[in-house]
Amino acid sequence: MAGLVISLACDCAHNFSKPAVQRIKLLAGLGVDGDAHAGATVRHRSRVARDPTQPNLRQVHLIHAELFDELAGKGFAVSPGQLGENVTTAGIDLLGLSAGTRLRLGDAALIEITGLRNPCHQINGIAPGLMEAMLDRAADGSLIRKSGVMAVVLTGGEVAVGATITIEHAPEPHLPLQVV
């Protein structure tokens, strides 16, 4: 199964939303070149405050474009980059991937999924109630977080809008994604 990069975003400042760009450069072990969240150790402000020496498992943030359609059905107009993601995908069930799954973005870049992004209260700054719309409950009552997945960069390279995404599934057993 292959997917597609439909949008890219990057911001050198710690703003919640990120402006769209046509290309990004991924740097091995660091993240998106020029993005405020790039680095070998944590860059998200809340995590830096707790322990700045933690490894950065959130170098690249991906969201599936299908989420925007779901949110539109609930009355929310959200566009790529607005939720702070670097890569907006289409055609891949990001939330259903196993931890350790690798995604090849274009010809060169290779990233590894580390876990889920936990939606934060800042999402309600886009529209009141949006954070709640990005949460759901599974049949067993467990919380489903729909705000995308996080990854680390294994092999750097340039990624352009329109690039193909190839999935390299992690070895069994399937490890459900946890918040990172």
C-alpha positions as CSV (number, residue, x, y, z in Angstrom):
1,M,0.0,0.0,0.0
2,A,1.3,3.5,-0.9
3,G,0.2,6.9,0.1
4,L,0.8,10.4,-1.1
5,V,2.2,13.6,0.5
6,I,-0.5,16.2,-0.2
7,S,1.0,19.1,1.9
8,L,4.1,20.0,3.8
9,A,4.6,22.7,6.5
10,C,7.6,24.1,8.4
11,D,8.0,26.9,10.9
12,C,11.2,28.1,12.6
13,A,9.2,29.6,15.5
14,H,7.2,27.8,18.1
15,N,3.8,28.7,16.6
16,F,1.0,26.2,16.7
17,S,0.1,26.3,13.0
18,K,2.8,26.1,10.4
19,P,2.8,27.7,6.9
20,A,2.7,25.5,3.9
21,V,5.8,24.9,1.8
22,Q,6.4,23.0,-1.4
23,R,9.5,21.1,-0.1
24,I,11.1,20.2,3.2
25,K,14.5,18.7,3.9
26,L,14.6,15.9,6.5
27,L,17.8,15.6,8.5
28,A,18.7,12.2,10.0
29,G,18.3,12.1,13.7
30,L,17.1,15.7,13.9
31,G,13.8,16.3,11.9
32,V,12.7,19.0,9.5
33,D,15.5,21.4,8.6
34,G,14.5,24.9,9.8
35,D,11.6,23.7,12.0
36,A,11.4,24.8,15.6
37,H,10.9,21.1,16.7
38,A,14.1,19.8,15.0
39,G,16.7,18.4,17.2
40,A,18.2,15.3,18.8
41,T,16.6,16.1,22.1
42,V,13.0,17.3,22.9
43,R,12.0,20.7,21.5
44,H,8.3,20.9,22.5
45,R,8.2,23.5,25.3
46,S,6.3,21.4,27.8
47,R,8.7,18.5,27.4
48,V,11.8,20.7,27.6
49,A,10.5,22.1,30.9
50,R,10.2,18.6,32.3
51,D,13.5,17.2,31.0
52,P,15.5,18.8,28.2
53,T,17.8,15.7,27.8
54,Q,15.0,13.4,26.6
55,P,15.4,12.1,23.1
56,N,13.3,13.8,20.5
57,L,10.7,11.2,19.4
58,R,8.6,13.9,17.8
59,Q,10.9,15.1,15.0
60,V,8.3,14.9,12.3
61,H,4.5,15.3,12.8
62,L,2.2,13.6,10.3
63,I,-1.6,13.9,9.9
64,H,-3.9,12.1,7.5
65,A,-5.9,14.4,5.2
66,E,-8.9,12.2,5.7
67,L,-9.1,13.7,9.2
68,F,-9.9,17.1,7.7
69,D,-12.9,15.6,5.9
70,E,-14.1,14.0,9.1
71,L,-13.7,17.3,10.9
72,A,-15.6,19.2,8.1
73,G,-18.5,16.8,8.7
74,K,-18.5,18.0,12.3
75,G,-18.6,21.6,11.2
76,F,-14.8,22.4,11.5
77,A,-12.9,23.9,8.7
78,V,-9.2,22.8,9.2
79,S,-6.5,22.9,6.5
80,P,-3.1,21.3,6.2
81,G,-0.4,22.8,8.6
82,Q,-3.0,24.4,10.8
83,L,-2.7,21.6,13.4
84,G,1.1,22.0,13.5
85,E,1.9,19.0,11.3
86,N,4.9,18.9,9.0
87,V,3.5,16.3,6.6
88,T,-0.1,15.8,5.5
89,T,-0.7,12.4,3.9
90,A,-3.5,10.7,1.9
91,G,-4.3,7.1,1.5
92,I,-2.6,5.7,4.7
93,D,-4.2,4.8,7.9
94,L,-1.6,6.5,10.0
95,L,-3.4,5.8,13.3
96,G,-3.5,2.1,12.5
97,L,0.2,1.6,12.0
98,S,2.4,-0.2,14.4
99,A,5.1,1.5,16.4
100,G,8.3,1.0,14.4
101,T,6.7,1.2,11.0
102,R,8.9,3.0,8.5
103,L,7.6,5.3,5.8
104,R,9.7,6.2,2.8
105,L,8.8,9.7,1.7
106,G,9.8,10.1,-1.9
107,D,13.0,8.5,-3.1
108,A,15.4,9.2,-0.2
109,A,13.9,10.1,3.1
110,L,13.0,7.4,5.6
111,I,11.2,8.0,8.9
112,E,10.1,5.7,11.7
113,I,6.8,6.1,13.5
114,T,7.3,6.5,17.2
115,G,3.8,7.1,18.5
116,L,0.7,9.3,18.7
117,R,0.4,13.0,19.1
118,N,-1.7,13.9,22.1
119,P,-4.1,16.7,21.2
120,C,-3.6,19.7,23.4
121,H,-5.8,22.6,24.5
122,Q,-4.2,24.9,21.9
123,I,-6.3,23.1,19.2
124,N,-9.3,24.9,20.6
125,G,-7.6,28.2,19.6
126,I,-8.4,27.3,16.0
127,A,-12.1,26.7,16.9
128,P,-13.9,26.0,20.2
129,G,-14.6,22.3,20.6
130,L,-12.1,21.2,18.0
131,M,-10.0,19.3,20.5
132,E,-13.0,17.2,21.6
133,A,-13.8,16.5,17.9
134,M,-10.3,15.0,17.6
135,L,-11.0,12.5,20.3
136,D,-13.2,9.4,20.2
137,R,-13.8,6.2,22.1
138,A,-13.2,2.7,20.9
139,A,-15.7,-0.1,21.5
140,D,-13.8,-1.1,24.7
141,G,-14.0,2.5,26.0
142,S,-10.4,3.4,25.4
143,L,-9.5,6.9,24.1
144,I,-8.8,7.3,20.4
145,R,-6.5,10.3,19.6
146,K,-6.8,11.4,16.0
147,S,-4.3,14.3,15.9
148,G,-1.7,12.4,14.0
149,V,1.5,10.5,14.5
150,M,5.1,11.4,15.4
151,A,8.2,10.0,13.8
152,V,12.0,10.3,13.8
153,V,14.2,10.7,10.7
154,L,16.4,7.6,9.9
155,T,17.6,8.7,6.5
156,G,17.5,12.4,5.4
157,G,16.5,13.8,2.1
158,E,14.2,16.2,0.3
159,V,10.5,15.6,0.3
160,A,8.2,17.5,-2.1
161,V,4.4,17.8,-2.2
162,G,3.1,15.0,-4.4
163,A,5.8,12.5,-3.3
164,T,4.8,8.9,-2.9
165,I,4.9,7.3,0.6
166,T,5.9,3.7,0.8
167,I,5.2,1.7,4.0
168,E,7.7,-0.7,5.4
169,H,5.7,-2.5,8.2
170,A,7.4,-3.2,11.5
171,P,8.0,-6.9,12.3
172,E,5.2,-8.7,14.2
173,P,3.8,-8.4,16.8
174,H,1.9,-5.3,16.0
175,L,2.6,-2.6,18.7
176,P,-0.3,-0.2,19.0
177,L,0.7,3.4,19.0
178,Q,1.0,5.1,22.4
179,V,1.4,8.8,23.1
180,V,5.0,10.1,22.7
